[in-house]
Amino acid sequence: MSDLDSQTDYWDAAATTKRFTHPLHTPWLDDIERSAAILDYGCGYGRTLDALHQQGFDNLSGVDTSPGMIARARSMYPAMRFALLGTPPTLACPDASIDLVVLFAVLTCIPSNDAQRLLIGELHRVLKPGALLYLSDLLLQDDQRNLDRYARFAEPYGTYGVFETGDGAVCRHHPNGWFTSLLAGFETIDTRRTTVTTMNGNTSAGLQILARRPATQQQTPTR
């Protein structure tokens, strides 16, 4: 994964100040065993894992590329398991070993198509057949501030929806159809629109997707 798609220095600097707010839609979790193996990819400071713990789940682990975020997570939730990703998106998990992967506000931090595809392919690998992926991310916005920056940065980054924030991150908002393409190797169970407050305090439209790795073996498309 390229430096642009990990941006570790930015996230280390932001680790003690940013607040993440993507909501956990608990009805989607009702039929999942509380002992299920759950992985939070891009766990940040552990907020979503703590929300899962509050729901009674007890086999939880989180990974992130930022040493600063992992340090904050370990300080806030010392009883939980957190690990640093050295070569993202590669995970130490064996094939077909995870019951649920949570992917909250991660794709917005990965500007390139290829890096997003590699990540989804790796998550497909570690999920058990029939296991679940819970994705929450940001859609293209329709306000003038965002439209202006999409237009400004489309040419330098080669993708409409990629933009630079005022504090130095490169982020991405997505058309709805991109998620359909990206998750072609999964079966979509449900979707829901949501409104979130971004890490810089702006209100944005988001999309949550609950998808399943098919019970029969298949490969995730890479193109």
Secondary structure, DSSP 8 states (H G I E B T S, - for coil): --HHHH-HHHHHHHTTT--------GGGGTTS-TT--EEEET-TTSHHHHHHHHTT---EEEEES-HHHHHHHHHH-TTSEEEE-SSTT--SS-TT-EEEEEEES-GGG---HHHHHHHHHHHHHHEEEEEEEEEEEEB---SHHHHHHHHHHHHHHSSTTEEE-TTS-EEE-B-HHHHHHHTTTSEEEEEEEEEEE-TTS-EEEEEEEEEE--SS-------
